[in-house]
Amino acid sequence: MNIIFKSLIVISCVLFLFLPSASAVNYSVNSSWSNGMIQELIDNTDNITGLYFSSSSGNIFININLIINKPISIFCDDGVLFNGSNTAIPLKYAFKILSDNVNIEGFILDGYVTGFIGESVDNISITSNFFNNTDTGIDIINANGLVIFNNSVINGRYTGISIENSNNTNISNNSVSGFNKGIDVIETNNTNISNNNIIDNNNIGFKLDSSENTQIKDNNIDYNGYGAFISNSNNVSVENNNVTNNSNHGIVISSSKNSKVENNVVSGNNRSGVFLDEVKSSNISKNKVENNKEDGINIGLVEDSAISKNKVSGNGKRGIFASQINKTVLKDNIIENNNDHGIRAINISYSELKNNNLSYNMKSGVYVTNCHEADLSNNYIYMSFENGLTINDLFNSSLFNNTIDRNI
């Protein structure tokens, strides 16, 4: 009995090794397949996890608009193009993603209303695609674990990349240009926006609204309307970006808390370089804010914040303009060659203006009006073209150890 039992075990193991595999399969289609045929393949093939678009019968696919309703990787030969405008009305989308764990890579899309749409999905990767002549390039709602990497999204109408009500999103190494808004992120938390070229979008390059825990880093944000516009958002970090030559303000932060704007180059913008309104507990530091047509840094209704160690020079109006600030520090800034006052402060309380180096500004080095419980100390004010220091209405404040030299 023992010998027979062992033999049965061996035979069973051998049979198991030779059973047909239940592992996934990649399927290939070419441009001779209709959209309906490809959709049927996706819907009715249980073991499909890869769909490959081959250029074997031509690289142009007409009228592709597929619903992706299962986990799948979709990729193609180089140069495969989806033409979405071959009908009287352009197709609404190329891919509508309704499943988790979908990867789409390497396509050229032209003429769709929206290139890719996704809703209520997790772990989506959109990589190395080229979107041209769409109303919106990528539109994702309610996603978790979204990656948008190395895409070119150009020449559209409304928004290049739109993300709403999502978590854990990474948008990096993309080029977005020629839209009304380049990248628009709404009600989305834990987001990384890095190493993107956001250029020549009419209204806003990058917009963030009602979001938490966002990092905006190492981007080029150039020749847009507004450069970066952040509102109603907390714990936002804006670091190491080039924000230049935008036709409105460079960086705007409004109605937000715990923001950090650090080590950016903000120059050549048509209004102010950095504009803060109703901001609390924020830090603006180590930026180069130069040659903007209005103020270098403009802050209003700001509380518990610090403006420090910035170089603010060559701006068309004031270096720093501060209005209605409370418990805020302006210190250790270099402010020079601005076309108005170096620092103009109105209605400040429980704040500090100290250790700033101000030189060659076209009006007063420092001009303060209605100052309560403030510390103005240890500033070096040199060669202002009006007064070195002008003060109107100073109450219970300290004016100490300032050096005022050779002002005209």
Secondary structure, DSSP 8 states (H G I E B T S, - for coil): -HHHHHHHHHHHHHHHHTS-----EEEEE-TTS-HHHHHHHHHH-TTEEEEEE--TT-SEEES--EEE-S-EEEEE-TT-EEE--SSSS--SEEEEE-SSSEEEES-EEES-SEEEEEEEEEEEEEES-EEES-SEEEEEEEEEEEEEES-EEES-SSEEEEEES-EEEEEES-EEESSSEEEEEES-EEEEEES-EEE--SSEEEEEES-EEEEEES-EEESSSEEEEEES-EEEEEES-EEES-SS-SEEEEEEEEEEEES-EEES-SS-SEEEEEEES-EEES-EEES-SS-SEEEEEEES-EEES-EEES-SS-SEEEEEEES-EEES-EEES-SS-SEEEEEEES-EEES-EEES-SS-SEEEEEEES-EEES-EEE--SS-SEEEEEEES-EEES-EEES--
